[in-house]
Amino acid sequence: MIDYKKLGLKIGIEIHQRLATEKKLFCNCSAKISGNEEPVFEFRRKLRPTTSEVGEVDKAALEEFERNREFIYSVYKNCCSIETDSDFPREVNKEALKISLQLAKMLKMRVPDELQIMRKVVIDGSNTMGYQRTIFVASGTGNSFIETESGKVHIQEMELEEESATKIREEESNRCSSFARTSFQPKAENHPSGASLRSNECKIYYRLDRLGIPLIEISTEPEIWNPKQAREVAMKIGLLLRSLPVQRGIGTIRQDVNISIKGGSRIEIKGFQDLKNLDKLVENEVKRQVDLIKIKNKLKNKKIEFKEREITNLFKDPGCRILSSKNKVLCLKIKNFSGFFKESCGELSLGKEIANYAGFYGIKGIIHSDENLKKYGLNKEELKNLKKELNIENKDLFLLVAGEKCDKALELIKKRILFLKKGVPEETRFAEGITTRYARELPGKARMYPETDLQKIKIKEIEIEIPETLEEKTKKFQKFGLNKELAEQISRSNELYLFEELLKYKVEPKIIADLILNTKKYLEREKIKIEKKDLEFVLEQLEKGKITKKAILDVLIKKSIKGFEKISGEELKKIVLEFKKKYKEKAMNEIMKKFGKRIDSSEVLRLLK
């Protein structure tokens, strides 16, 4: 059992939630994603970093720029010249601003009198402008916290910003060095298992229909000290956000997690969406940092010496699996380092962890001597020549990197290996399942500068009411006659707003809840499309007393009450008298058999008595 307090574990969470506004944040385009629509047109561009407010270039942006990638953007009907960076932004979306201020009030945060719109440098292609517009909305106070079983976790700050473009795919160069599945590639769906080792000449494709949709980013103080508490905080903030008009579904909410331990460093994990497994993600990152600290201690009195050389000429055999005629192979020898790449590094070996850094430059793997070299088809003669070329001895470790950008990849690998003596490097990593891989260096202060095209926003001009929380809604629905389980279910459902809207009909609320949560879902599973107008039609017939509750399903399917009109009054009285005379004590059963969906059984029972 890991003692997380003894480890000095500190976790901070950033939650990004897309808002359900009608328009985008800085234009009048619809905030609804285009779905399967065809794009209107495409355009291409390359992005470059700019100098920030403090007169520096952000190192993470500079590192991204060095990858030299081209971006291709698909433009849809809900896009305009602002998304394509051909026009100035419009005034900020008041609806989105109001939602963010409501959340600030709910969390008892401090909102400044004026809000400054900023530009955050982002050149990974996710924004056509090379920056993301963001607004600092509120800062936390002593009363801004989430209560958990492990103690209070305070809210640090909140921003309102633009959602990024959607990445569709990457297309790499056809030039490759024919590596088989390399040792660092886990057998996971999202990894390029079995792919060739390619250069980083690639095009990145994005679609712009999501770009500019309002997004709230809310971050906690690094007060979370165990994995389960991290999950609890994220879930509670997620439930609180559902009290507001937010988009629902996969991808509409995601978490960035900042993690550090004693002797380690701050690691930012980007884009985690599987909230149920957030604790497992944290556990794996802690294990990775613990293992890196162990490796650091083993290397304490050890000198790391490199020797590198291009060895392309050693692999001229046409049948060689390491090289094709168009590629280049570099070899790095690390003196007295044999065995270290077998060391554990979280869920991976150190060799696989180091190989991830080559991937930053589009190289999908490396070969190293701490693994079985036979699978790469290295014959004895090639291996002998390789060892002779760099004077490699049994205690030495060597690795091979091939590809058009192998020079830059090797430099990053060397930098990472040297840092093993220091322990855990500060960096941004991407979540892949419940593990992570290197993404880029951590961004710093140099990525922000003021937006010059928009004025500051005066908060006093905006009226804010605090909305009901989901807990308050649950209690209210219980007063309407729903049991606790059903009240909680409808409160946390994607159909909450539909339920609240349909309460205008004078029908029992539990009938409306069951209609939405069960009947509608059942019919949709059976491939029968049910729209809001269909539900309104059924509830209107119930309200007017034209159908019974038992006829709801049939009326929804047929979208008509024909054949299901409710029988009551004198007509029902006549039927009851007739059946009572004919069937005596069996009259009730016979009436229900014949007219079950068209009559109210309690009314029949009353007439029979």
C-alpha positions in Angstrom: 0.0 0.0 0.0 1.5 3.3 -1.1 1.6 6.0 1.6 0.8 9.1 -0.6 1.2 11.5 2.3 4.7 10.3 2.9 5.4 10.6 -0.8 4.3 14.2 -0.6 1.9 13.7 -3.5 0.4 17.0 -4.7 -2.3 17.0 -7.4 -4.1 19.9 -9.1 -6.9 19.5 -11.6 -8.0 21.7 -14.5 -11.4 20.9 -15.9 -12.4 22.1 -19.3 -16.2 22.2 -20.0 -17.8 23.2 -23.3 -20.8 25.5 -22.9 -24.2 25.0 -24.5 -24.5 28.5 -25.9 -26.3 29.4 -29.1 -23.3 31.2 -30.6 -19.5 30.9 -30.5 -17.4 33.0 -28.2 -16.2 35.8 -30.5 -18.5 35.6 -33.5 -22.2 34.9 -34.4 -21.6 31.5 -35.9 -23.6 28.6 -34.4 -22.0 26.7 -31.6 -23.5 23.4 -32.9 -20.9 21.0 -34.4 -21.6 20.2 -38.1 -21.7 16.4 -37.7 -21.5 14.6 -41.1 -21.7 17.7 -43.3 -19.2 18.1 -46.0 -16.7 21.0 -45.6 -17.2 24.2 -47.6 -13.5 24.5 -48.5 -10.0 23.8 -47.1 -6.9 26.0 -46.6 -3.3 25.4 -45.4 -0.9 27.2 -43.1 2.2 26.9 -41.0 2.3 28.6 -37.5 5.1 30.4 -35.8 5.6 31.5 -32.1 5.4 35.2 -31.2 7.0 37.2 -28.4 4.9 37.5 -25.3 4.0 40.4 -23.0 7.3 39.8 -21.1 9.4 40.0 -24.3 10.2 36.3 -24.5 9.3 33.4 -26.7 7.6 30.4 -24.9 10.0 27.4 -24.9 7.1 24.9 -25.4 5.9 26.9 -28.5 9.4 27.1 -29.8 9.8 23.4 -29.4 6.5 22.8 -31.3 7.7 25.2 -34.1 10.8 23.1 -34.6 8.7 20.1 -35.7 8.0 22.1 -39.0 4.5 20.7 -39.6 1.9 21.9 -42.1 -1.8 22.2 -41.1 -4.8 21.7 -43.3 -8.1 23.1 -42.1 -11.6 22.1 -43.2 -14.1 24.9 -43.0 -17.8 24.2 -42.4 -21.1 26.2 -42.5 -20.8 27.2 -38.9 -17.5 28.9 -39.5 -16.7 32.4 -40.7 -13.7 34.7 -41.4 -12.9 34.8 -37.7 -12.2 31.1 -37.5 -10.1 31.3 -40.6 -8.2 34.3 -39.1 -9.2 36.7 -41.9 -11.2 39.1 -39.7 -11.2 40.8 -36.3 -13.1 39.1 -33.4 -16.6 40.4 -32.4 -17.7 41.4 -28.9 -17.5 38.5 -26.4 -20.6 36.2 -26.2 -22.7 37.6 -23.3 -24.5 34.3 -22.8 -21.1 32.5 -22.2 -19.8 35.2 -20.0 -23.0 35.1 -17.9 -22.6 31.3 -17.4 -19.0 31.7 -16.3 -20.0 34.4 -13.8 -22.8 32.2 -12.5 -20.3 29.5 -11.8 -18.0 32.0 -10.1 -20.8 33.0 -7.8 -21.8 29.4 -7.0 -18.1 28.8 -6.0 -17.9 32.1 -4.0 -15.0 33.2 -6.2 -13.7 36.8 -6.6 -14.5 38.5 -9.9 -12.5 41.7 -10.9 -14.4 44.8 -12.0 -12.9 44.5 -15.5 -11.9 41.5 -17.5 -8.9 41.5 -19.8 -9.0 39.3 -22.9 -5.6 37.6 -23.4 -3.9 35.7 -26.2 -2.3 32.3 -25.2 0.3 31.1 -27.7 -0.7 27.8 -29.2 1.0 26.6 -32.4 0.2 22.9 -32.4 -2.3 23.7 -35.2 -5.4 23.5 -32.9 -6.0 27.2 -33.6 -5.6 28.9 -36.9 -4.3 32.1 -35.4 -1.3 30.6 -33.5 -3.0 31.6 -30.2 -6.1 31.0 -28.2 -8.2 33.9 -26.8 -8.8 33.5 -23.0 -10.4 35.6 -20.3 -9.4 35.4 -16.7 -12.9 35.5 -15.0 -12.4 34.8 -11.3 -9.9 33.8 -8.6 -10.6 31.6 -5.6 -11.2 32.7 -2.0 -11.0 31.0 1.3 -14.6 30.0 0.8 -14.1 28.6 -2.7 -13.7 24.9 -2.1 -14.9 21.4 -2.8 -15.6 19.3 0.2 -14.2 15.7 -0.1 -13.8 12.7 2.2 -10.1 13.5 2.4 -10.6 17.2 3.2 -11.3 20.5 1.4 -9.8 21.3 -2.0 -9.8 25.0 -2.9 -10.6 26.4 -6.3 -7.7 28.4 -7.7 -9.0 30.3 -10.7 -11.4 30.2 -13.7 -11.1 31.2 -17.3 -13.5 31.5 -20.2 -11.8 30.7 -23.5 -12.2 29.4 -27.1 -12.5 25.7 -27.8 -9.8 24.3 -30.1 -10.2 22.9 -33.6 -10.8 19.1 -33.9 -7.8 17.1 -35.0 -8.8 14.6 -37.7 -5.7 12.8 -38.7 -2.0 13.0 -39.5 -0.5 12.0 -42.8 3.2 11.2 -42.7 5.8 11.0 -45.5 6.0 7.7 -47.4 9.7 7.6 -46.7 10.3 5.1 -43.9 13.0 2.9 -42.5 10.9 -0.3 -42.3 11.2 -0.9 -38.6 8.9 -3.6 -37.4 6.9 -2.9 -34.3 9.5 -1.4 -32.0 10.0 -2.3 -28.4 8.6 0.9 -27.0 5.2 0.5 -28.6 2.6 -0.9 -26.2 0.0 -3.2 -27.8 -2.8 -0.7 -27.5 -5.3 0.5 -30.0 -4.1 4.1 -30.0 -0.4 3.2 -30.6 1.1 2.6 -34.0 1.8 -1.1 -33.4 3.3 -2.6 -36.4 3.9 0.8 -38.1 7.0 1.7 -40.0 9.5 4.1 -38.6 8.9 7.3 -40.6 10.3 10.8 -40.8 8.3 13.7 -39.3 7.4 15.2 -42.7 3.6 15.2 -42.1 0.4 17.1 -42.6 -2.0 17.6 -39.7 -5.7 17.8 -40.6 -8.2 19.8 -38.5 -11.9 20.7 -38.8 -12.9 24.1 -37.7 -16.6 23.7 -36.7 -15.6 23.2 -33.0 -13.2 26.1 -33.0 -14.5 29.1 -31.0 -17.2 27.3 -29.0 -17.1 28.8 -25.5 -15.2 26.7 -22.9 -14.9 27.1 -19.2 -11.5 26.2 -17.6 -11.6 25.8 -13.8 -8.5 24.8 -11.8 -8.0 23.7 -8.2 -5.1 24.4 -5.9 -2.6 21.5 -5.6 -4.2 20.4 -2.4 -5.3 16.9 -3.5 -3.1 14.3 -1.9 -4.4 10.9 -3.0 -5.7 9.4 -6.3 -9.3 8.7 -5.1 -9.6 12.3 -3.9 -8.6 13.5 -7.3 -11.4 11.5 -8.9 -13.9 12.7 -6.2 -13.0 16.3 -6.9 -13.3 16.0 -10.6 -16.7 14.2 -10.3 -18.1 16.9 -7.9 -17.0 19.8 -10.1 -18.5 17.9 -13.1 -21.8 17.6 -11.3 -21.7 21.3 -10.4 -21.1 22.3 -14.0 -24.2 20.2 -15.1 -26.3 22.7 -13.1 -25.4 25.2 -15.9 -26.1 25.2 -19.6 -23.2 22.9 -20.7 -22.8 20.5 -23.6 -23.0 16.8 -22.7 -21.4 13.8 -24.2 -18.0 12.4 -25.1 -15.3 15.1 -25.6 -17.4 17.9 -24.1 -15.6 17.8 -20.8 -11.9 16.8 -20.2 -9.4 17.0 -17.4 -5.7 18.1 -17.3 -4.0 16.8 -14.2 -0.9 18.3 -12.6 1.1 15.8 -10.4 4.3 16.0 -8.3 5.9 14.0 -5.5 8.8 14.8 -3.2 12.0 14.6 -5.2 10.0 14.7 -8.4 8.7 17.5 -10.6 5.4 18.9 -11.8 4.0 16.9 -14.6 1.0 18.2 -16.6 -1.1 15.4 -18.1 -3.3 16.8 -20.9 -6.7 15.7 -22.3 -7.8 12.9 -19.9 -11.5 12.1 -20.4 -12.2 8.8 -18.6 -13.2 10.2 -15.2 -13.9 6.8 -13.7 -10.2 5.9 -14.1 -8.7 9.2 -13.0 -7.3 7.6 -9.8 -5.6 4.9 -11.9 -4.0 7.5 -14.1 -2.6 9.3 -11.0 -1.4 6.0 -9.5 0.6 5.2 -12.7 2.2 8.6 -12.9 3.2 8.4 -9.2 4.8 5.0 -9.9 6.6 6.4 -13.0 8.1 9.3 -10.9 9.1 6.9 -8.1 10.9 4.7 -10.5 12.7 7.7 -12.1 13.9 8.8 -8.7 15.2 5.2 -8.1 17.1 5.4 -11.4 18.5 8.8 -10.4 19.8 7.3 -7.2 21.4 4.4 -9.1 23.2 6.9 -11.4 24.3 9.1 -8.5 28.0 8.4 -8.8 27.9 7.4 -12.5 29.2 9.4 -15.4 27.1 9.3 -18.6 29.4 9.4 -21.7 28.0 9.5 -25.2 29.6 8.6 -28.5 27.6 8.9 -31.7 28.1 8.2 -35.4 26.1 7.9 -38.6 26.2 4.2 -39.6 24.0 4.2 -42.7 26.7 2.6 -44.7 26.6 -0.5 -42.5 23.1 -1.4 -43.6 23.3 -1.6 -47.4 21.9 -5.2 -47.6 18.6 -4.9 -49.6 17.0 -7.4 -47.2 17.9 -5.4 -44.1 14.8 -4.5 -42.0 16.4 -1.4 -40.4 17.1 0.8 -43.4 15.6 1.7 -46.8 17.8 3.4 -49.4 16.4 6.9 -48.6 17.0 6.9 -44.9 19.7 7.7 -42.4 20.7 5.7 -39.3 22.5 7.1 -36.3 24.0 5.1 -33.5 24.5 6.3 -29.9 26.8 4.5 -27.6 26.4 5.1 -23.8 29.4 3.8 -21.9 28.8 1.3 -19.1 25.0 1.8 -19.4 24.0 -1.8 -20.3 20.9 -3.0 -18.5 19.5 0.4 -17.6 16.9 0.4 -20.4 15.4 -2.6 -18.7 14.6 -0.7 -15.5 11.0 -0.1 -14.7 9.5 3.3 -15.5 5.9 3.1 -14.3 4.0 0.7 -16.6 6.8 0.8 -19.2 10.5 0.0 -19.2 13.0 2.9 -19.3 13.9 2.0 -22.9 10.2 2.4 -24.0 10.0 5.7 -22.0 13.1 7.1 -23.7 11.8 6.0 -27.1 8.7 8.1 -26.7 10.9 11.2 -27.0 11.9 10.2 -30.5 8.2 10.2 -31.4 8.1 14.0 -30.9 10.0 14.3 -34.2 7.8 11.7 -36.0 10.1 8.7 -35.4 8.0 5.9 -34.1 10.6 3.9 -32.3 14.3 3.1 -31.6 16.3 -0.1 -31.4 18.5 -0.6 -28.3 20.8 -3.4 -27.1 18.9 -4.0 -23.9 16.2 -5.8 -26.0 16.2 -8.8 -28.3 17.9 -7.7 -31.5 17.2 -10.8 -33.5 13.6 -9.6 -34.2 15.0 -6.8 -36.3 16.9 -9.1 -38.6 20.4 -7.9 -37.5 22.9 -10.5 -38.8 26.1 -11.4 -36.9 28.2 -9.5 -39.5 26.2 -6.3 -39.2 26.3 -6.5 -35.4 30.0 -7.1 -35.4 30.6 -4.1 -37.7 28.4 -1.9 -35.6 30.2 -2.7 -32.4 33.6 -2.3 -34.1 32.6 1.1 -35.6 31.9 2.7 -32.1 34.1 0.4 -30.0 31.1 -1.0 -28.2 31.8 -3.4 -25.3 29.5 -5.7 -23.4 28.9 -3.2 -20.6 28.0 -0.5 -23.0 24.5 0.2 -24.3 23.8 1.3 -27.8 20.7 2.5 -29.6 19.8 3.1 -33.2 17.6 5.9 -34.5 16.6 6.1 -38.2 14.7 8.6 -40.2 15.0 12.0 -41.8 14.7 13.8 -38.5 16.9 11.4 -36.5 19.4 14.1 -35.8 16.9 16.2 -33.8 15.4 13.1 -32.2 18.8 11.9 -31.0 19.5 15.3 -29.5 16.3 15.1 -27.5 17.0 11.5 -26.5 20.5 12.5 -25.2 19.1 15.4 -23.3 16.5 13.1 -21.7 19.2 10.4 -20.8 21.4 13.1 -19.2 18.4 14.3 -17.1 18.1 10.8 -15.6 20.8 11.9 -13.1 18.5 14.7 -12.0 15.3 12.6 -11.8 12.0 13.7 -13.1 11.9 16.4 -15.8 9.1 19.0 -15.8 7.0 18.4 -18.9 3.6 18.2 -20.5 2.5 14.6 -21.3 -0.5 13.3 -23.2 -2.9 10.8 -21.6 -3.1 7.5 -23.5 -5.5 5.3 -21.6 -4.3 5.3 -18.0 -0.6 5.9 -19.0 1.1 8.9 -20.6 3.7 9.8 -23.2 5.9 12.9 -23.7 4.1 15.8 -25.4 6.4 18.9 -25.0 8.1 21.1 -22.4 5.9 22.8 -19.9 4.7 26.2 -21.1 5.8 29.2 -19.0 4.8 32.9 -18.5 6.1 33.7 -22.0 3.0 32.3 -23.7 0.5 35.1 -22.7 0.0 38.6 -24.0 -3.0 41.0 -24.2 -5.6 40.8 -27.0 -5.2 44.1 -28.9 -8.4 43.8 -31.0 -10.9 43.8 -28.1 -11.7 46.2 -25.2 -11.8 45.2 -21.5 -15.2 43.9 -20.2 -16.9 45.9 -17.5 -18.6 43.4 -15.1 -20.9 45.8 -13.4 -23.1 46.0 -16.5 -24.0 42.3 -16.3 -26.7 40.9 -14.0 -26.1 37.5 -12.5 -28.5 35.1 -10.8 -27.3 31.9 -9.1 -28.9 28.8 -10.7 -30.1 25.7 -8.8 -27.5 23.0 -8.2 -28.3 19.4 -9.2 -28.7 18.6 -5.5 -31.3 21.3 -5.1 -33.1 20.1 -8.3 -33.2 16.6 -6.9 -34.8 17.7 -3.7 -37.3 19.8 -5.7 -38.3 16.9 -7.9 -38.8 14.7 -4.8 -41.4 17.2 -3.7 -43.1 16.8 -7.1 -43.6 13.1 -6.3 -40.5 11.4 -7.7 -38.7 9.0 -5.5 -35.1 9.8 -4.6 -33.6 7.4 -7.2 -35.7 8.7 -10.0 -35.1 12.4 -9.0 -31.3 11.9 -9.0 -31.5 10.0 -12.3 -33.4 12.8 -14.1 -31.3 15.5 -12.4 -28.0 14.0 -13.8 -29.5 13.0 -17.1 -28.6 14.6 -20.4 -32.4 15.2 -20.7 -32.7 17.4 -17.6 -33.6 20.5 -19.5 -36.1 18.7 -21.6 -37.8 17.3 -18.4 -38.0 20.8 -16.9 -39.5 22.1 -20.1 -42.1 19.4 -20.3 -43.2 20.0 -16.7 -45.5 22.7 -18.2 -48.0 19.9 -18.9 -50.5 19.1 -16.1 -49.3 15.5 -16.0 -47.8 13.6 -13.1 -44.0 14.5 -13.1 -43.1 10.8 -12.6 -44.9 10.0 -15.8 -42.9 12.6 -17.7 -39.6 11.3 -16.1 -40.4 7.7 -17.0 -41.4 8.8 -20.5 -38.0 10.5 -21.0 -35.7 8.0 -19.2 -37.3 4.7 -20.1 -39.9 4.9 -22.9 -38.0 7.3 -25.2 -34.7 5.4 -24.7 -36.3 2.0 -25.3 -37.8 3.2 -28.6 -34.5 4.8 -29.7 -32.7 1.5 -29.0 -35.4 -0.1 -31.4 -34.3 2.5 -34.0 -37.6 4.5 -33.7 -36.7 8.2 -33.8 -38.5 10.2 -31.1 -38.4 14.0 -31.2 -39.4 16.6 -28.7 -42.7 17.3 -30.6 -43.6 13.6 -30.3 -43.3 13.8 -26.5 -45.2 17.0 -26.4 -48.0 15.4 -28.5 -48.4 12.5 -26.1 -48.3 14.7 -23.0 -50.9 17.0 -24.5 -53.2 14.1 -25.1 -52.7 12.9 -21.5 -53.4 16.4 -20.2 -56.6 16.6 -22.2 -57.7 13.1 -21.0 -57.8 11.8 -24.6 -55.5 8.8 -23.9 -54.5 6.7 -20.8 -51.0 6.1 -19.4 -51.0 2.6 -20.9 -51.4 3.9 -24.4 -48.3 6.1 -24.3 -45.9 3.6 -26.0 -48.3 2.8 -28.8 -49.2 6.5 -29.4 -45.5 7.4 -29.5 -44.8 4.6 -32.1 -47.8 5.5 -34.3 -47.6 9.2 -33.6 -51.4 9.1 -33.6 -54.2 8.3 -31.0 -56.4 6.6 -33.6 -57.5 3.3 -32.1 -56.3 4.4 -28.6 -58.8 7.1 -27.7 -59.7 6.9 -24.0 -63.1 5.5 -23.2 -64.8 7.2 -20.2 -68.0 8.7 -18.9 -71.4 7.3 -20.2 -69.7 5.1 -22.8 -67.5 3.4 -20.2 -70.5 3.0 -17.8 -72.5 1.3 -20.6 -69.6 -1.2 -21.2 -69.3 -1.9 -17.5 -73.0 -2.7 -17.1 -73.0 -4.9 -20.2 -69.9 -6.9 -19.1 -71.1 -7.2 -15.5 -74.4 -8.7 -16.6 -72.6 -11.1 -19.0 -69.5 -12.1 -17.0 -70.5 -11.3 -13.4 -67.4 -11.6 -11.1 -65.1 -12.0 -14.2 -66.3 -8.7 -15.7 -63.1 -6.7 -14.7 -60.7 -9.2 -16.4 -62.8 -9.3 -19.6 -63.1 -5.5 -19.8 -59.3 -5.1 -19.4 -58.7 -7.8 -22.0 -60.7 -6.0 -24.6 -60.2 -2.3 -23.7 -57.1 -2.3 -21.5 -55.1 0.5 -23.2 -58.2 2.7 -23.7 -59.6 2.7 -20.2 -58.5 3.7 -16.7 -58.7 0.5 -14.5 -59.4 2.5 -11.3 -62.5 4.1 -13.0 -63.7 0.6 -14.1 -63.3 -0.7 -10.6 -65.3 2.2 -9.1 -68.1 1.6 -11.6 -68.2 -2.1 -10.9 -68.5 -1.5 -7.2 
